[in-house]
Amino acid sequence: MAVTRDTTQAPAEWLPTACVLCACNCGIEVQVADGNLTRVKGDKAHPGSKGYACEKAQRLAYYQGNPRITAPLRRRADGGYDEVDWDTAIAEVAARLARVRDDHGGASIFYYGGGGQGNHLGGAHSGALRSALGVRFSSNALAQEKTGEIWIDAHLFGHISHTTPDFEQAEVAVFVGKNPWMAHGFPHARPTLKAIAADPGRALIVIDPRRSETAAMADIHLQVRPGGDAFLLAAMLAVLVQDDLLDHGFLEARAEGHDEVIAAVRDIDVDEYARRAGVDAALVRAAARRIGTAASVSILEDLGIQQAPHSTLNSYLEKLLWALTGHFARPGCVNLHTQFSPGRLVGRSRESRRRTPGTGERVIGGMFPAAAIPDAVLTDDPARFRGAIIESSNPVHSLPDSPRMREAMAALEFSVVVDITMTETAMCADYVLPALTQYEKYECTFFNIEFPRNVFHLRAPVVAAPDGPLGEPEIHRRLVRALGALCDEDTAGLAEAATRGLGVYAAAFAARLRERPQLLGLAAVVLYETLGPVLPDDAAPAAALWGAAQMCAATYPESVRGAGFEGEGTDLGNALFEAVLRERRGVVFSVDEHEANWAWIRRGRPSGRLDLAIPELLDELAELAGEDDGGDPEFPFVLSAGERRTNTAMTLIRDPAWRKRDPHGALRISPADAQALGLADGDSAEVTTRRARCTAPIEITDTMRPGHISLPNGYGLAHGPGGPITGVAPNELTDGARRDWLAGTPWHKHVPARVEKAAAAA
């Protein structure tokens, strides 16, 4: 029977929100029906992305349509789960966490999570629960990616900061271990790459073992041997020194420690280091000279070097490329930037005095190495981890050595997971608390990393919340109350003050903190309870942003005024907060001149100079020459576990139907290696590492170097309880013991492996 449409029906409303599949959080508009997103397009009115959105945003309905948990789940002795009501769940979770704390101390409970790419309000409220329990160790995905870079930036600038590139104006764009055509990492990635590639006066330089989509556009592709990045970057620095392509005026006026750095690389044998990197020495020299003679250079690194041998050293050498050539704090170069929630990082020293139990590893930027979790649980150390709170994260799948992570979860005295669906980690937990999706609640990202204009976007809910799940702010509020950490006397009078305006509330809130300083750690929940009810459009979860706006205005007053806001002290923060609530498509919260970079550096280093010499890493650099890079004959291949491809998006999307290509996650292998192994298209290969063995279909491609293979991220997920698992979960193959000596970042991109043709039955 033919179906006719009612053409008189009004078209669905376009609602502003943002994509949550990468850190860019591009503004989008969506149409909604039956509890899901039906149409998606870039939001031209968004002040950051300005209409740009890649094709992955079109698949967001698969995220919103994940199989949901609709009631709290309590694990039975047989491993199954029973649904319980919220009152029972809150009481039992609070009691179990309190028991671990009382028996072993708050430091025996670790927190993992904080919201991934765009789910950060939950993490902000989790601080109250952590404070109530005395939790001292927290981690998340950044601690297996960026902590080495964070540690270096803190040394360079005197406190933890973060740099951002300016590729739109750069004469030369350099990508180190990054494929922005797929992974993005900065606004308008694809149009910007196309513009650079099309301009004969500009240059694109890519360092990557694979001829990625970005490398295929490059003027110079340095197809480095997997694991050879430190040799390559050191050779490039040596060329800059030996050819005297340094910016001596910049170094004398703006830096210190450069003499030690120059001495460390001056005598490097460029030809030998290029050979060990697997790259033609002439190409190394050409790339270094192009950087050294350019008017402006921007450089961006990513997981390709951050999850490989010498990962922290790699990040250091990458930063020396722009530092020695003076490509900092200018248009088209690397710059620092403001942060909407500066209390998260700004002002911290580069590492804490704390060390992880049983492993003694550094806590950097407030995060302990995620790869160390099993070691810190499966140890006889009395201070070992015994409890876990895991929120909007899936460490059993995403951290190295998944079997050992499962073993660690089983060894904990208690664990609770807060998530929207039954993840691999939730399947290991004692309790699972169901949360709302990012489109059913107020949400935001604190990955505000642009310069000179920085944008913050509070996203309002666009899909009606189902019965059962709760938002994370409410979950944390109930747990904090159940623990007895917050009582009515603590908040008395604050709700009434909020009804008289933000100015009155600011004074009352400050007075209460002076009276009861212990409430500072509970501030997000206090704000949620007392300021939240008076906010428009049921925006109570956004109340915590009032505190962030106040810190932002206090940390960057001139930047906030540069964006058009007026006022002094809390009035400036109030003006910013009101704009955040009002502007549904995001707000430009800071605008700066390039000179602001030096003012920010002076906060951590009175000299206002970059400190380029890091003794620990200069020592590691000196030891490179004696390193044995011959490989392991038992495992002659290097597996890159977790390559980003068109059809991958971490584990936010679990339904394999979203992939229109590569449904099983092919193992990519070079033609030469395939021929040597007798593999043809359509065959399957068996991949063996020191931790596990798996079978995958192969894709023969000349984008891979001989000896280098890759598997994609985001596969090996169960689609619903007992549902089918498609593809290989890459961290079944990785080894958590293979991690950086300084930052503890695991070497996902450099896994020794063996490849054999699989039997026909496989």
Protein Blocks (a to p, Z undefined) as FASTA:
>chain_A
ZZdddfkbccddddddddfkbfnlpacddddeehiafbdcddfkbmklnopacfklmmmm
mmmmpccdfbdcdddfkopacdddfklmmmmmmmmmmmmmmmnojklpcceejhpjmlmm
lmmmmmmmmmmnopabdcdfklmmmmmmmmmmmmmnopacdddddfklpmbdcdehiafk
lnnopghklmmmmmmmmpmkbccddddfbdcfklmmpmbdcdddehilmmmmmmmmmmmm
mnopacfklmmmmgghklmmmmmmmmpcfklmmmmnopafklmmmmmmmmmmpmbdcddd
dfklmmcghklmmmmmmmmmmmmnopghiehiacddddfblmlmgopafbdfbdcehklp
aceehiacfklmmmmmmccbfkbcfbdcdehiafklmpghkllmmmmmmmpmbdcdddfb
dcfklmmpmbdcddddfklcccddfbdcbdfbdcddddddfbdcdehiacfklmmmmmmm
mnopacfklmgoklmmmmnojklmmmmmmmmmmmmmmlmmmmmmmmmmmmmmmpghhimm
mmmmmmmmmmmmmmmmmlmmmnopacehjllmmmmmmmmmmmmnbpafbdcdfklmmmmm
mmmomnopacfbdfklmmmmmmmmmpccebpfklmbccdehiacfkbghjlbmblklpmg
hklopadddfklmmmnopaehiacddddfkbccdddddddfkbcghiacddehihiaehe
hiacedjdfklmmcfklccfklopacfklccdddddddfkZZ
